[in-house]
Amino acid sequence: MNNFNQSIQRMHRMYKRGGIFVIFAKLLYRYHRIVYSCDIPYRADIDGVVSCHKGFGIVINPFAKIGKGTIIQHGVAIGEISGDHLSPVIGENCYIGAHAMVLGDIRIGNNVEIGAGAVVLSDLPDNCTAVGVPAKVVRK
């Protein structure tokens, strides 16, 4: 696991501990914004290790839920559409390609691959591959 991943996990754990540790989580959040040009909030529900390819340009909504073992490439946006705080729930062991967008109140199953540049606006079942704009399942 690279330093970026360790730092993201450390930030999330500090926020969960509460108290003075929230201040340290906020400082790490600012560090990631400046050094890696990414917006991964300390409040986001990131379970276990999320592998981000150096993290450059990643934007994650604070209400998103991301499962263990998910790999997120650079330039990915995970968030809401209409400001209603309904964000995606991403399963375990997923792969999200570079510059993909996962938007809205949707559920991405376990072991799903999302191709580079795809725009996911609807639910995806377990064990599938989705590509395109808007994303369509091409393989199960």
Biotite code that builds the C-alpha atoms (Angstrom):
import biotite.structure as struc

atoms = struc.array([
    struc.Atom([0.000, 0.000, 0.000], chain_id="A", res_id=1, res_name="MET", atom_name="CA", element="C"),
    struc.Atom([1.460, 3.378, -0.964], chain_id="A", res_id=2, res_name="ASN", atom_name="CA", element="C"),
    struc.Atom([1.774, 6.430, 1.283], chain_id="A", res_id=3, res_name="ASN", atom_name="CA", element="C"),
    struc.Atom([-1.329, 8.060, -0.207], chain_id="A", res_id=4, res_name="PHE", atom_name="CA", element="C"),
    struc.Atom([-3.520, 5.078, 0.702], chain_id="A", res_id=5, res_name="ASN", atom_name="CA", element="C"),
    struc.Atom([-2.069, 4.914, 4.199], chain_id="A", res_id=6, res_name="GLN", atom_name="CA", element="C"),
    struc.Atom([-2.711, 8.601, 4.678], chain_id="A", res_id=7, res_name="SER", atom_name="CA", element="C"),
    struc.Atom([-6.357, 8.306, 3.537], chain_id="A", res_id=8, res_name="ILE", atom_name="CA", element="C"),
    struc.Atom([-6.948, 5.403, 5.927], chain_id="A", res_id=9, res_name="GLN", atom_name="CA", element="C"),
    struc.Atom([-5.251, 7.258, 8.781], chain_id="A", res_id=10, res_name="ARG", atom_name="CA", element="C"),
    struc.Atom([-7.419, 10.328, 8.120], chain_id="A", res_id=11, res_name="MET", atom_name="CA", element="C"),
    struc.Atom([-10.636, 8.274, 8.201], chain_id="A", res_id=12, res_name="HIS", atom_name="CA", element="C"),
    struc.Atom([-9.643, 6.440, 11.413], chain_id="A", res_id=13, res_name="ARG", atom_name="CA", element="C"),
    struc.Atom([-8.805, 9.728, 13.159], chain_id="A", res_id=14, res_name="MET", atom_name="CA", element="C"),
    struc.Atom([-12.185, 11.170, 12.250], chain_id="A", res_id=15, res_name="TYR", atom_name="CA", element="C"),
    struc.Atom([-13.962, 8.088, 13.646], chain_id="A", res_id=16, res_name="LYS", atom_name="CA", element="C"),
    struc.Atom([-12.073, 8.405, 16.960], chain_id="A", res_id=17, res_name="ARG", atom_name="CA", element="C"),
    struc.Atom([-13.488, 11.896, 17.460], chain_id="A", res_id=18, res_name="GLY", atom_name="CA", element="C"),
    struc.Atom([-12.335, 14.588, 19.853], chain_id="A", res_id=19, res_name="GLY", atom_name="CA", element="C"),
    struc.Atom([-9.016, 16.239, 19.093], chain_id="A", res_id=20, res_name="ILE", atom_name="CA", element="C"),
    struc.Atom([-8.322, 13.661, 16.378], chain_id="A", res_id=21, res_name="PHE", atom_name="CA", element="C"),
    struc.Atom([-10.926, 15.352, 14.154], chain_id="A", res_id=22, res_name="VAL", atom_name="CA", element="C"),
    struc.Atom([-8.581, 18.349, 13.922], chain_id="A", res_id=23, res_name="ILE", atom_name="CA", element="C"),
    struc.Atom([-5.777, 16.084, 12.682], chain_id="A", res_id=24, res_name="PHE", atom_name="CA", element="C"),
    struc.Atom([-8.163, 14.494, 10.168], chain_id="A", res_id=25, res_name="ALA", atom_name="CA", element="C"),
    struc.Atom([-9.027, 17.956, 8.855], chain_id="A", res_id=26, res_name="LYS", atom_name="CA", element="C"),
    struc.Atom([-5.334, 18.801, 8.523], chain_id="A", res_id=27, res_name="LEU", atom_name="CA", element="C"),
    struc.Atom([-4.711, 15.597, 6.531], chain_id="A", res_id=28, res_name="LEU", atom_name="CA", element="C"),
    struc.Atom([-7.714, 16.457, 4.335], chain_id="A", res_id=29, res_name="TYR", atom_name="CA", element="C"),
    struc.Atom([-6.163, 19.869, 3.547], chain_id="A", res_id=30, res_name="ARG", atom_name="CA", element="C"),
    struc.Atom([-2.817, 18.187, 2.840], chain_id="A", res_id=31, res_name="TYR", atom_name="CA", element="C"),
    struc.Atom([-4.437, 15.837, 0.293], chain_id="A", res_id=32, res_name="HIS", atom_name="CA", element="C"),
    struc.Atom([-6.188, 18.754, -1.411], chain_id="A", res_id=33, res_name="ARG", atom_name="CA", element="C"),
    struc.Atom([-2.924, 20.673, -1.821], chain_id="A", res_id=34, res_name="ILE", atom_name="CA", element="C"),
    struc.Atom([-0.415, 17.909, -2.585], chain_id="A", res_id=35, res_name="VAL", atom_name="CA", element="C"),
    struc.Atom([-2.587, 15.435, -4.547], chain_id="A", res_id=36, res_name="TYR", atom_name="CA", element="C"),
    struc.Atom([-5.293, 17.794, -5.919], chain_id="A", res_id=37, res_name="SER", atom_name="CA", element="C"),
    struc.Atom([-7.967, 15.437, -4.661], chain_id="A", res_id=38, res_name="CYS", atom_name="CA", element="C"),
    struc.Atom([-11.064, 15.901, -2.560], chain_id="A", res_id=39, res_name="ASP", atom_name="CA", element="C"),
    struc.Atom([-11.540, 12.828, -0.380], chain_id="A", res_id=40, res_name="ILE", atom_name="CA", element="C"),
    struc.Atom([-13.384, 14.011, 2.729], chain_id="A", res_id=41, res_name="PRO", atom_name="CA", element="C"),
    struc.Atom([-12.614, 12.578, 6.140], chain_id="A", res_id=42, res_name="TYR", atom_name="CA", element="C"),
    struc.Atom([-16.364, 11.903, 6.642], chain_id="A", res_id=43, res_name="ARG", atom_name="CA", element="C"),
    struc.Atom([-16.644, 9.572, 3.622], chain_id="A", res_id=44, res_name="ALA", atom_name="CA", element="C"),
    struc.Atom([-17.406, 5.965, 4.579], chain_id="A", res_id=45, res_name="ASP", atom_name="CA", element="C"),
    struc.Atom([-14.329, 4.265, 3.159], chain_id="A", res_id=46, res_name="ILE", atom_name="CA", element="C"),
    struc.Atom([-14.198, 0.707, 4.479], chain_id="A", res_id=47, res_name="ASP", atom_name="CA", element="C"),
    struc.Atom([-10.781, -0.874, 4.658], chain_id="A", res_id=48, res_name="GLY", atom_name="CA", element="C"),
    struc.Atom([-8.176, -0.190, 2.011], chain_id="A", res_id=49, res_name="VAL", atom_name="CA", element="C"),
    struc.Atom([-9.191, 1.804, -1.026], chain_id="A", res_id=50, res_name="VAL", atom_name="CA", element="C"),
    struc.Atom([-6.371, 1.776, -3.508], chain_id="A", res_id=51, res_name="SER", atom_name="CA", element="C"),
    struc.Atom([-6.114, 5.030, -5.383], chain_id="A", res_id=52, res_name="CYS", atom_name="CA", element="C"),
    struc.Atom([-3.619, 5.394, -8.189], chain_id="A", res_id=53, res_name="HIS", atom_name="CA", element="C"),
    struc.Atom([-1.619, 8.262, -6.646], chain_id="A", res_id=54, res_name="LYS", atom_name="CA", element="C"),
    struc.Atom([-4.944, 9.990, -5.967], chain_id="A", res_id=55, res_name="GLY", atom_name="CA", element="C"),
    struc.Atom([-4.569, 12.858, -8.428], chain_id="A", res_id=56, res_name="PHE", atom_name="CA", element="C"),
    struc.Atom([-7.870, 14.572, -9.191], chain_id="A", res_id=57, res_name="GLY", atom_name="CA", element="C"),
    struc.Atom([-10.165, 12.202, -7.273], chain_id="A", res_id=58, res_name="ILE", atom_name="CA", element="C"),
    struc.Atom([-13.394, 13.721, -5.952], chain_id="A", res_id=59, res_name="VAL", atom_name="CA", element="C"),
    struc.Atom([-15.538, 11.720, -3.506], chain_id="A", res_id=60, res_name="ILE", atom_name="CA", element="C"),
    struc.Atom([-18.754, 12.953, -1.928], chain_id="A", res_id=61, res_name="ASN", atom_name="CA", element="C"),
    struc.Atom([-18.732, 12.826, 1.901], chain_id="A", res_id=62, res_name="PRO", atom_name="CA", element="C"),
    struc.Atom([-21.929, 10.735, 1.859], chain_id="A", res_id=63, res_name="PHE", atom_name="CA", element="C"),
    struc.Atom([-20.551, 8.050, -0.495], chain_id="A", res_id=64, res_name="ALA", atom_name="CA", element="C"),
    struc.Atom([-19.852, 4.530, 0.797], chain_id="A", res_id=65, res_name="LYS", atom_name="CA", element="C"),
    struc.Atom([-16.960, 2.575, -0.691], chain_id="A", res_id=66, res_name="ILE", atom_name="CA", element="C"),
    struc.Atom([-16.246, -1.091, 0.026], chain_id="A", res_id=67, res_name="GLY", atom_name="CA", element="C"),
    struc.Atom([-12.998, -2.792, 0.922], chain_id="A", res_id=68, res_name="LYS", atom_name="CA", element="C"),
    struc.Atom([-10.497, -3.524, -1.826], chain_id="A", res_id=69, res_name="GLY", atom_name="CA", element="C"),
    struc.Atom([-11.884, -1.007, -4.325], chain_id="A", res_id=70, res_name="THR", atom_name="CA", element="C"),
    struc.Atom([-9.354, 0.457, -6.748], chain_id="A", res_id=71, res_name="ILE", atom_name="CA", element="C"),
    struc.Atom([-9.954, 4.029, -7.877], chain_id="A", res_id=72, res_name="ILE", atom_name="CA", element="C"),
    struc.Atom([-7.877, 5.473, -10.702], chain_id="A", res_id=73, res_name="GLN", atom_name="CA", element="C"),
    struc.Atom([-7.053, 9.174, -11.149], chain_id="A", res_id=74, res_name="HIS", atom_name="CA", element="C"),
    struc.Atom([-9.656, 11.758, -12.142], chain_id="A", res_id=75, res_name="GLY", atom_name="CA", element="C"),
    struc.Atom([-12.654, 9.792, -10.787], chain_id="A", res_id=76, res_name="VAL", atom_name="CA", element="C"),
    struc.Atom([-15.738, 11.595, -9.468], chain_id="A", res_id=77, res_name="ALA", atom_name="CA", element="C"),
    struc.Atom([-18.096, 9.821, -7.037], chain_id="A", res_id=78, res_name="ILE", atom_name="CA", element="C"),
    struc.Atom([-20.994, 11.928, -5.889], chain_id="A", res_id=79, res_name="GLY", atom_name="CA", element="C"),
    struc.Atom([-24.551, 13.174, -5.931], chain_id="A", res_id=80, res_name="GLU", atom_name="CA", element="C"),
    struc.Atom([-26.490, 14.762, -8.776], chain_id="A", res_id=81, res_name="ILE", atom_name="CA", element="C"),
    struc.Atom([-29.063, 17.098, -7.295], chain_id="A", res_id=82, res_name="SER", atom_name="CA", element="C"),
    struc.Atom([-27.743, 18.185, -3.900], chain_id="A", res_id=83, res_name="GLY", atom_name="CA", element="C"),
    struc.Atom([-30.003, 15.818, -1.964], chain_id="A", res_id=84, res_name="ASP", atom_name="CA", element="C"),
    struc.Atom([-27.080, 14.026, -0.211], chain_id="A", res_id=85, res_name="HIS", atom_name="CA", element="C"),
    struc.Atom([-27.950, 10.716, -1.898], chain_id="A", res_id=86, res_name="LEU", atom_name="CA", element="C"),
    struc.Atom([-24.637, 9.315, -3.063], chain_id="A", res_id=87, res_name="SER", atom_name="CA", element="C"),
    struc.Atom([-23.451, 6.005, -4.527], chain_id="A", res_id=88, res_name="PRO", atom_name="CA", element="C"),
    struc.Atom([-22.834, 2.872, -2.505], chain_id="A", res_id=89, res_name="VAL", atom_name="CA", element="C"),
    struc.Atom([-19.941, 0.955, -4.049], chain_id="A", res_id=90, res_name="ILE", atom_name="CA", element="C"),
    struc.Atom([-19.383, -2.708, -3.178], chain_id="A", res_id=91, res_name="GLY", atom_name="CA", element="C"),
    struc.Atom([-16.184, -4.563, -2.395], chain_id="A", res_id=92, res_name="GLU", atom_name="CA", element="C"),
    struc.Atom([-13.339, -5.344, -4.821], chain_id="A", res_id=93, res_name="ASN", atom_name="CA", element="C"),
    struc.Atom([-14.529, -2.944, -7.529], chain_id="A", res_id=94, res_name="CYS", atom_name="CA", element="C"),
    struc.Atom([-12.370, -1.232, -10.118], chain_id="A", res_id=95, res_name="TYR", atom_name="CA", element="C"),
    struc.Atom([-13.173, 2.292, -11.309], chain_id="A", res_id=96, res_name="ILE", atom_name="CA", element="C"),
    struc.Atom([-11.163, 3.387, -14.347], chain_id="A", res_id=97, res_name="GLY", atom_name="CA", element="C"),
    struc.Atom([-9.581, 6.784, -14.949], chain_id="A", res_id=98, res_name="ALA", atom_name="CA", element="C"),
    struc.Atom([-11.913, 9.770, -15.356], chain_id="A", res_id=99, res_name="HIS", atom_name="CA", element="C"),
    struc.Atom([-15.057, 7.727, -14.692], chain_id="A", res_id=100, res_name="ALA", atom_name="CA", element="C"),
    struc.Atom([-18.053, 9.283, -12.933], chain_id="A", res_id=101, res_name="MET", atom_name="CA", element="C"),
    struc.Atom([-20.371, 7.437, -10.558], chain_id="A", res_id=102, res_name="VAL", atom_name="CA", element="C"),
    struc.Atom([-23.268, 9.759, -9.792], chain_id="A", res_id=103, res_name="LEU", atom_name="CA", element="C"),
    struc.Atom([-26.571, 9.669, -7.940], chain_id="A", res_id=104, res_name="GLY", atom_name="CA", element="C"),
    struc.Atom([-28.396, 7.445, -5.490], chain_id="A", res_id=105, res_name="ASP", atom_name="CA", element="C"),
    struc.Atom([-27.189, 4.157, -6.992], chain_id="A", res_id=106, res_name="ILE", atom_name="CA", element="C"),
    struc.Atom([-25.700, 0.857, -5.851], chain_id="A", res_id=107, res_name="ARG", atom_name="CA", element="C"),
    struc.Atom([-22.657, -0.703, -7.479], chain_id="A", res_id=108, res_name="ILE", atom_name="CA", element="C"),
    struc.Atom([-22.372, -4.419, -6.700], chain_id="A", res_id=109, res_name="GLY", atom_name="CA", element="C"),
    struc.Atom([-19.303, -6.374, -5.614], chain_id="A", res_id=110, res_name="ASN", atom_name="CA", element="C"),
    struc.Atom([-16.518, -7.239, -8.100], chain_id="A", res_id=111, res_name="ASN", atom_name="CA", element="C"),
    struc.Atom([-17.686, -4.654, -10.667], chain_id="A", res_id=112, res_name="VAL", atom_name="CA", element="C"),
    struc.Atom([-15.349, -3.119, -13.248], chain_id="A", res_id=113, res_name="GLU", atom_name="CA", element="C"),
    struc.Atom([-16.169, 0.356, -14.568], chain_id="A", res_id=114, res_name="ILE", atom_name="CA", element="C"),
    struc.Atom([-14.253, 1.390, -17.660], chain_id="A", res_id=115, res_name="GLY", atom_name="CA", element="C"),
    struc.Atom([-12.264, 4.569, -18.109], chain_id="A", res_id=116, res_name="ALA", atom_name="CA", element="C"),
    struc.Atom([-14.401, 7.598, -18.914], chain_id="A", res_id=117, res_name="GLY", atom_name="CA", element="C"),
    struc.Atom([-17.682, 5.826, -18.127], chain_id="A", res_id=118, res_name="ALA", atom_name="CA", element="C"),
    struc.Atom([-20.596, 7.747, -16.602], chain_id="A", res_id=119, res_name="VAL", atom_name="CA", element="C"),
    struc.Atom([-22.597, 5.481, -14.271], chain_id="A", res_id=120, res_name="VAL", atom_name="CA", element="C"),
    struc.Atom([-26.103, 6.779, -13.507], chain_id="A", res_id=121, res_name="LEU", atom_name="CA", element="C"),
    struc.Atom([-27.926, 3.538, -12.646], chain_id="A", res_id=122, res_name="SER", atom_name="CA", element="C"),
    struc.Atom([-27.425, 0.466, -10.463], chain_id="A", res_id=123, res_name="ASP", atom_name="CA", element="C"),
    struc.Atom([-24.930, -2.201, -11.545], chain_id="A", res_id=124, res_name="LEU", atom_name="CA", element="C"),
    struc.Atom([-25.263, -5.857, -10.458], chain_id="A", res_id=125, res_name="PRO", atom_name="CA", element="C"),
    struc.Atom([-22.470, -7.948, -8.938], chain_id="A", res_id=126, res_name="ASP", atom_name="CA", element="C"),
    struc.Atom([-19.682, -9.373, -11.121], chain_id="A", res_id=127, res_name="ASN", atom_name="CA", element="C"),
    struc.Atom([-20.106, -7.257, -14.251], chain_id="A", res_id=128, res_name="CYS", atom_name="CA", element="C"),
    struc.Atom([-18.201, -4.825, -16.460], chain_id="A", res_id=129, res_name="THR", atom_name="CA", element="C"),
    struc.Atom([-19.739, -1.506, -17.516], chain_id="A", res_id=130, res_name="ALA", atom_name="CA", element="C"),
    struc.Atom([-18.463, 1.010, -20.077], chain_id="A", res_id=131, res_name="VAL", atom_name="CA", element="C"),
    struc.Atom([-19.721, 3.987, -22.039], chain_id="A", res_id=132, res_name="GLY", atom_name="CA", element="C"),
    struc.Atom([-21.709, 7.182, -21.582], chain_id="A", res_id=133, res_name="VAL", atom_name="CA", element="C"),
    struc.Atom([-24.091, 6.408, -19.980], chain_id="A", res_id=134, res_name="PRO", atom_name="CA", element="C"),
    struc.Atom([-22.536, 3.172, -18.732], chain_id="A", res_id=135, res_name="ALA", atom_name="CA", element="C"),
    struc.Atom([-24.031, -0.092, -19.941], chain_id="A", res_id=136, res_name="LYS", atom_name="CA", element="C"),
    struc.Atom([-23.187, -3.610, -18.810], chain_id="A", res_id=137, res_name="VAL", atom_name="CA", element="C"),
    struc.Atom([-21.096, -5.323, -21.486], chain_id="A", res_id=138, res_name="VAL", atom_name="CA", element="C"),
    struc.Atom([-20.098, -8.461, -19.593], chain_id="A", res_id=139, res_name="ARG", atom_name="CA", element="C"),
    struc.Atom([-21.393, -10.449, -16.634], chain_id="A", res_id=140, res_name="LYS", atom_name="CA", element="C"),
])
